[in-house]
Amino acid sequence: MQRTNFRDMACSIARTLDVIGEPWSPLILRDVWAGIARFDEIQADLGISRKVLTERLNHLVQQGILDRRPYDRRPRYEYVLTRQGTELLDMLMAMANWGDRWLAGEAGPPVLYRHHACGEIGRIDLRCSHCGEPMHGDEVDLLPGPGAAQRE
C-alpha cells in the first residue's frame, strides 16, 4: 500500500504521523501497553487481518517504537514498547482524555488511569514545562523554531 511520506516535512506533527498516522498503529500501541503483546493476541483483540498487522508491526519495529522479542523456539515474538514507544503513550493518553470528555457518553470512560506516584485515579493534564500552569491549544502561540522550513 502506497503511503504519503510526511517524514521530510518541517513539521513535528507530520513527522509523527509518518510513524503512527495509519489508524491501526495507535490501537496496536494501546494493546502492547495494556499487555496484549503477542501477534495472535493482538490480532484477536483488534480483528485486524494478519497481513495488515504484520505490516504495521514491522513498520513500528523499523521506526524504533516497538522491539520484537522471541518467546519460544519457533520464530514467535512478543512486542514491547521502546523508550520512544513509551513516550508516545503520553499522546495516546491525551487522545483518550479527549475521547472520554467528548465521546464516552453516559457510560463514562472505558479505562481509568491510576498514577503510580500517588496511587490515585487521575486524568491527563497538559502543563507548561516552564511555569507548571495548564497548557491548552487556545493558550499558546505557534512560533517558528530552529528546525522551521526557510521560506524564500
ZAVEXZA-781498 format. One line per 8 residues: number of its first residue (from 1); their letters; for each residue y, x, z of C-alpha. Coordinates in nm, 2 decimals. Layout:
BEGIN
NUM> a> Y,X,Z ~ ...
This chain:
BEGIN
1> mqrtnfrd> 0.00,0.00,0.00 ~ 0.34,0.14,-0.10 ~ 0.58,0.15,0.18 ~ 0.96,0.21,0.17 ~ 1.04,0.55,0.31 ~ 1.31,0.54,0.58 ~ 1.24,0.89,0.72 ~ 1.52,1.06,0.53
9> macsiart> 1.79,0.81,0.62 ~ 2.06,0.93,0.86 ~ 1.98,0.65,1.10 ~ 1.75,0.67,1.40 ~ 1.66,0.30,1.38 ~ 1.55,0.35,1.01 ~ 1.35,0.67,1.11 ~ 1.18,0.49,1.39
17> ldvigepw> 1.09,0.20,1.16 ~ 0.93,0.46,0.93 ~ 0.69,0.54,1.21 ~ 0.63,0.20,1.37 ~ 0.80,-0.06,1.15 ~ 0.49,-0.21,1.00 ~ 0.41,-0.53,1.20 ~ 0.07,-0.42,1.33
25> splilrdv> 0.18,-0.09,1.48 ~ 0.37,-0.22,1.78 ~ 0.07,-0.45,1.86 ~ -0.17,-0.16,1.83 ~ 0.05,0.04,2.07 ~ 0.06,-0.26,2.31 ~ -0.32,-0.27,2.31 ~ -0.36,0.10,2.38
33> wagiarfd> -0.10,0.07,2.65 ~ -0.30,-0.22,2.80 ~ -0.62,-0.01,2.80 ~ -0.77,-0.15,2.48 ~ -0.83,0.19,2.33 ~ -1.14,0.18,2.11 ~ -1.14,0.08,1.74 ~ -1.38,-0.22,1.78
41> eiqadlgi> -1.19,-0.34,2.08 ~ -0.85,-0.32,1.91 ~ -0.99,-0.49,1.60 ~ -1.14,-0.77,1.81 ~ -0.82,-0.82,2.01 ~ -0.59,-0.83,1.71 ~ -0.82,-0.99,1.45 ~ -0.70,-0.72,1.20
49> srkvlter> -0.91,-0.60,0.91 ~ -1.09,-0.27,0.96 ~ -0.91,-0.13,0.65 ~ -0.56,-0.21,0.78 ~ -0.65,-0.09,1.14 ~ -0.79,0.24,1.00 ~ -0.47,0.29,0.80 ~ -0.24,0.21,1.10
57> lnhlvqqg> -0.43,0.42,1.34 ~ -0.44,0.72,1.10 ~ -0.06,0.68,1.05 ~ 0.01,0.66,1.42 ~ -0.20,0.97,1.48 ~ -0.04,1.16,1.20 ~ 0.31,1.07,1.34 ~ 0.21,1.21,1.68
65> ildrrpyd> 0.23,0.87,1.85 ~ -0.15,0.84,1.93 ~ -0.42,1.10,1.99 ~ -0.78,1.04,1.89 ~ -1.04,1.14,2.14 ~ -1.42,1.12,2.08 ~ -1.61,0.91,2.34 ~ -1.97,0.96,2.22
73> rrpryeyv> -2.17,1.20,2.00 ~ -2.13,0.98,1.69 ~ -1.79,1.01,1.54 ~ -1.64,0.73,1.75 ~ -1.30,0.76,1.90 ~ -1.07,0.61,2.15 ~ -0.69,0.63,2.12 ~ -0.44,0.74,2.38
81> ltrqgtel> -0.07,0.75,2.38 ~ 0.10,1.09,2.34 ~ 0.43,1.17,2.51 ~ 0.61,1.03,2.20 ~ 0.40,0.72,2.21 ~ 0.46,0.67,2.58 ~ 0.84,0.69,2.52 ~ 0.80,0.41,2.26
89> ldmlmama> 0.68,0.18,2.54 ~ 1.04,0.15,2.66 ~ 1.13,-0.01,2.32 ~ 0.82,-0.24,2.34 ~ 0.93,-0.34,2.69 ~ 1.28,-0.42,2.57 ~ 1.13,-0.63,2.29 ~ 0.91,-0.81,2.54
97> nwgdrwla> 1.21,-0.88,2.76 ~ 1.39,-1.04,2.47 ~ 1.08,-1.24,2.38 ~ 1.04,-1.35,2.75 ~ 1.40,-1.47,2.76 ~ 1.42,-1.65,2.42 ~ 1.06,-1.73,2.31 ~ 0.83,-1.77,2.62
105> geagppvl> 0.92,-2.14,2.67 ~ 0.83,-2.34,2.98 ~ 0.50,-2.15,3.03 ~ 0.71,-1.83,3.11 ~ 0.64,-1.47,3.02 ~ 0.27,-1.39,2.94 ~ 0.30,-1.05,3.11 ~ 0.47,-0.93,3.43
113> yrhhacge> 0.58,-0.57,3.49 ~ 0.52,-0.41,3.83 ~ 0.72,-0.10,3.88 ~ 0.52,0.20,4.02 ~ 0.81,0.34,4.22 ~ 0.88,0.03,4.43 ~ 0.58,-0.19,4.37 ~ 0.79,-0.49,4.28
121> igridlrc> 0.78,-0.71,3.97 ~ 1.08,-0.64,3.76 ~ 1.23,-0.68,3.41 ~ 1.37,-0.42,3.17 ~ 1.74,-0.35,3.22 ~ 1.91,-0.11,2.99 ~ 2.16,0.11,3.17 ~ 2.41,0.38,3.07
129> shcgepmh> 2.28,0.72,3.14 ~ 2.63,0.84,3.24 ~ 2.75,0.57,3.48 ~ 2.44,0.36,3.56 ~ 2.60,0.03,3.46 ~ 2.42,-0.22,3.24 ~ 2.45,-0.13,2.87 ~ 2.42,-0.40,2.61
137> gdevdllp> 2.48,-0.41,2.23 ~ 2.81,-0.60,2.27 ~ 2.94,-0.35,2.52 ~ 2.92,-0.03,2.31 ~ 3.09,0.12,2.01 ~ 2.90,0.29,1.74 ~ 3.05,0.63,1.67 ~ 2.94,0.90,1.42
145> gpgaaqre> 2.71,1.16,1.58 ~ 2.64,1.51,1.48 ~ 2.35,1.40,1.25 ~ 2.55,1.14,1.07 ~ 2.55,1.14,0.69 ~ 2.85,1.30,0.55 ~ 3.05,1.07,0.32 ~ 3.23,1.22,0.02
